[in-house]
């Protein structure tokens, strides 16, 4: 995304959060809006696709601490007093002529140093000589992309490869990212000789400011590409196969390095972040790396003891010994039948639930009555008496 976007777009408003929103609030707002506008849920809806792109773009800035800080600083310093060419109104600062392309101002004025280096280059000591710059637009890293995927409980435990649909910012196919109409090429700006910057004197200060002819780009495009309008960028929807590692948890965010939006001018690509949602299993649950399951047993199995078959997630069953006198709710551990992470593997936690018969035959009732008389059970509620 361009610095022009940073100054003209209100990413807080796009996500529907306040400017002092926490990282968790931003994440929750993004996930809600992304689910509502995801292309998978709105096939053929161009407006939803556009909203999804804007939501992803806003999240890529506000979810990154450093980007959010720079965005807030940029809007605080420039947002209220500047307009960009083509954005409506009089471009530039009031009363000071043509507008400034802040996208290239940020690129040229300080390299990797951010706003601090920007002002270091804007304000030099009186009479200082500004060394000529070269290269105009340098390499720029592509933006990060965030997507969501929903997988079954079994695939979350065992791992899976899934397709994730993304809307990304790529080089314009018509001009191949140059911004110039097919058959033409950008030219080096004759005013600044490709540096993108000009020096001027005002009072006791020497100022370095973006070139007014190329607006800081260092290049001049005589015939802009009709598809991208000279920006050199376009949007595309693509599906990428992503490997979900075994043991992923619901809501976990997986980073796929270098699979985000392509960089500009030789810059590195951004990263892809996939938020995984896991559907619940009808039988099994999870506690860390352990699987959980509740198994019903009869009253006689609990009282006299038994060996029972317990199902496993991968299929089949394991044999579990229930000792005599097992109380309701007791949990047994079956080693290494849980979630595998590398060479380590969790356990299967089996909780027994004693089933009390609702209907008894006459013979069964007589047998229980004889048991009651023979055992002379103590009152289990005696300790509750005050």
N, C-alpha and C positions, 0 to 999 in steps of 0.2 A: 504494500500500500504506500501511497505517496505522503509526503509531509503536508501537502495540500489537503489531503483527507484528514490528517490529524487536526488541522486548524479549522476546517469547514464542517466536519462531521462531529456530532455530539454522540460519542459512543455510550455514554451513560444513559442518554435518552433512548438510544436504540435498544439497550438491554433492559430499560425500565428500572434502573437503580439510581440511588443518590450518589453524589460525588464522593461521599465519605463511606461508601459501601465497603464491607469487608470482602476478603477474597472468597469466603464461603458464600456470601450473598451473590457475588458475581457469578460464581460457578453454578449455583442453583438457578439463577435467572437464565443463564445461557442454556442449561440442559432443558429447561421447560420450553423455551422458545425454539430450540433446535428440534425437539421432538415434534412440536406443532408444525414446523415449516420444512421438515426434512423432505428432500425430493422423493424418497421412497414412499412417504405418506401422502404426497401431493403430485402424483404423476401427471405431467403435462401442464402444471400450473406455473407459469413463468413468474407471476408475482411472488409466489411462495419461494421459488428458487432464488429470486432476487433478495427476498428478505433473509433467507438462509445464508446467503453470501455476506450480507451486511452484518448479520448476527455473528457469524464466524470471524469476520474481520474485527468487529468490536471486541470480541472475546480474546483474540490473539494479542491485542494491545493491553486490555485491562487486566488480564490474568497473569501478565508478565510484570513483575515488580518494577524492573528497570524501564520497560517501555511505557508503563503507566506513569511513572515519574516524569519521563521526558515529555509525554503527551500533556500532562497537567501543566508542566512548566511552559511548553510551547503555547498552549491556549491562554495561559495567564499573561504571557508576555506579548503575544501577537494577535490572539484570537479576536479581540474586540475592535482593533484599529486597522485591520487589513482586509482587503478583498482580493480575490484572484481573478485574472482575466477570464471572462466567460461565466463568472459566478453571479453576475447581476450587480448593478450599481457601478460606481466609479472605481476602477481598479487602482490598487496602490494605496499609499497613505494619503489622507486628505490634504490636497494642495501640493502634492509632491510628485505629480506626473504619473507615468506608467507604473503598472504593478510589478511585483517581484515574485519570481518562482521560488518559493521557500523550499520546495522539494530539493532543488539543486543547491540552494544556499546552504542547507544543512549538510549536503554531501561534500561541498567544496570548502566550507569554512570550518576546517578543523578535523577532518578525517574521522577518527574514532572517538574524539574527545567530547562530543555532545555540545551542550549549550555553553559550557565554560570556554571551550576552544573557539566557539563561534564569536563570542564577544572579544576573545583575545585577538582575533583577526580583524574585527570591525573597528576597534579602537586602538590605534598605535600611538606611540609618543609623538609629540609635535616634531615634524620634519623627518620622521623615520621613513626609510625607503622600503616599499613593499616589494619583496622578491616576486618575480613572475611565477605563476603557477602553470602547470601543464596537466593535460589529460582530461580536463572537463569532468565528465561523469565517471566515477570510479566504480569498482565492483560493489554490488549491494546484495546482501543476503535476502533470500526469499522469505516470505512470511510463513508462520506456522499455521497448520490446519488442524482443526479438531473435528472428529466424527464420533458417532455412537453406533454400537452394535449390540444386539440382544442374542444370547446363546443359551441353550439348555443347560441344566445343572450338570449333567453327565459330561458335556464338552468342557465346561469350566474346570472340572476336576481332572479330566484326562488330557485336555489341550485340543485345539482344533485350528484349522485354517478357514477363515471366513472372508467374504467379499465386503468391502466397505466403500460406499459411494461418497465421492467428495466433489465439491465445487472449488476449483483452484484458479489462481491468477497466473496464466501462462503468457509466453510471448505470443503476440498477434501472428496468426498463421499467414495473413495476407502480406505483411511486410517483414515477417520473420524477426520482429522486435526492433526494427530500425526506426519505426515511426514515419518513414517516408513511403510514398506511393510506389508500388511495384515498378521496377525499371528505373527508379531514381535513387539517390543516396543522400544522406545528410552531408552538409559541408561544414568545415571548420569555420567558426565565426570570425570574420575578418577584423572585428572591433577589438575583441579580447584575445585573439590568436588561440582560441581553444581553452583558455584558462577558466572562463566562466566568471571572472572577477575583474572589476575596474577600480582604480585608485583615484581619489579626489581629495582636494584640500578644502577645509571649512574652518575658518578662524585659526586656532592654534592646533587643530587636530588633522591627522591624515586618516581618511576613511577608506576602507576596502569594502566594496559593495558588489552585488551581482551585476553582471553586464546587462544593460537595458535592451540591447539588441537581441541577445539569445536567451535572456532571462535566467542567466546562470548555468545554462546547459553546456556551453562551450561548442555547441553545434547549432546550425541553422537548417531548418527543413523548408525548402521552397514549396514543395508539393506534398502536403501531409497525406498519410494513408487514409482513404475514405472509410475504412472499416473501424479503425481504432481512434481516428481523429488526431493522429500524430503522437499518441502516448506510447505506442509500441507494445501495449499490453492487451490481453483478451481473457475471457473467462471460459472455462471448459468444465464439463462434468465427466468424471472418470471413476471407474471401479477398480480398486486395488485389493489384491489378495494379501491378507495380514495374518500372520501366525499368532494365535492366542496361546500363551504358555500354559502348561498344566498348573493347576492350583490357583488360577486367577479368582479374585473375589468380586462380589457385586459392587459396582461403582468404581472399580480400580481403573486407573488411567495408565495406558500403555504408550510408551514413546517409540516411534519408528523413525530413526534418524535419517535425515536427507530425503524424506518422502513427502515433504510439504510443497509449497509453491516454489517454482524454479527461481534462481537468483537472476539478477540483471548484470550485464556487462562482465560476465565471468564470475559473479558472486556465488557463494554456496547456496544450495537449496535449503529451505526451511525444514522443519520436522513435522511429522504427523502424530497427533495424539488421539488415541482411540479410547473412549470411555465404554467400559464393558458392563452391560446389565445381564444378570443371571436370573433365569426363571426358576421358581422353586420346584423341588422334586416331590411327588406325592408320598414317598416313603422315607427318603433320607433327608437329613439336615446336615449342618456343618458347624463345627466349633474349632476355629483355627485350622490346623491341618488334620483334625480328626473328623470322621464322619459319624453322624449320630442316627440311631434308629430305635424306635419303641416297639417292643415285641410283646404281644399278649400271652399269658400263661394261665393255666387253670389253677383253681384253689388247691387241688390235690398235688399238682406239680410243685407248687410253691411250698406246700407242707411236707411232702414226702421226698422231694428232690426229683430231678429228671434230666435227661439229655435232649436238647431241642435243636432244630435246624434254624439258623439265622441267615436271611438273604444278604448278599453282597452287591455293591453297585455294579461291579463288572460282570455280574451274572453268577449263577450257582449259589452255593450256601456254605456256611461253616458250622461245625458242630460245637455247641456250647453246653457245658455242664451246669445245671442249676442245683446248688446244694440244698438239703432239707432245711426248712424253716426260713426260706428266702422271703423278705418283706416286700411289699408293693413299692415300686419306685427304685429298687436297687439297680445300680449301673455296673455292668461288667465290661472289661476291656479286652478286645481281641487285637492282638499285636499286628502292626503293619498291614492293615486292611483299609487304611484311610487315604489321604491325599498324598501323592508322590511329588516331591520337589527335588529333582536331581537324584542323588543316591539316598536321600532321607525319605521316609514314608511315615505318615501319621497312622493312627489306630482307628478301629471301629468301636464306638461306645454304644453298648446295647443296654437299654433301660427296660426292665420287665414291668409289665402292668398286669396285676392279678385280676382275673375275671371272676366275679362272684355270680354263680348261677341265679337266674331270676325265678325259675320254675323248678321245683323239686318233686320227684315221685314220692309216694308214701314210704317206700322202702328206704329211699335216700334220706328222707326226713327222720325216720326212725333211727337210721345209722348215725346221723349227726346228733340227735338227742342222746343216744348212747355214748357218743364221743364226749359230749359236753358233761355228762354225769361222771364219766370215767376220769377225765382230766382235771375237773374242778378248777377251771381257769380263774386266775386272779382278776380283779377288776382293773382293766388297763387305764381307767380314768381316775384312779385313786389319787394320783399325784396332782390332779387339777384342783382338788378340794382345798379350800382356804383353811 
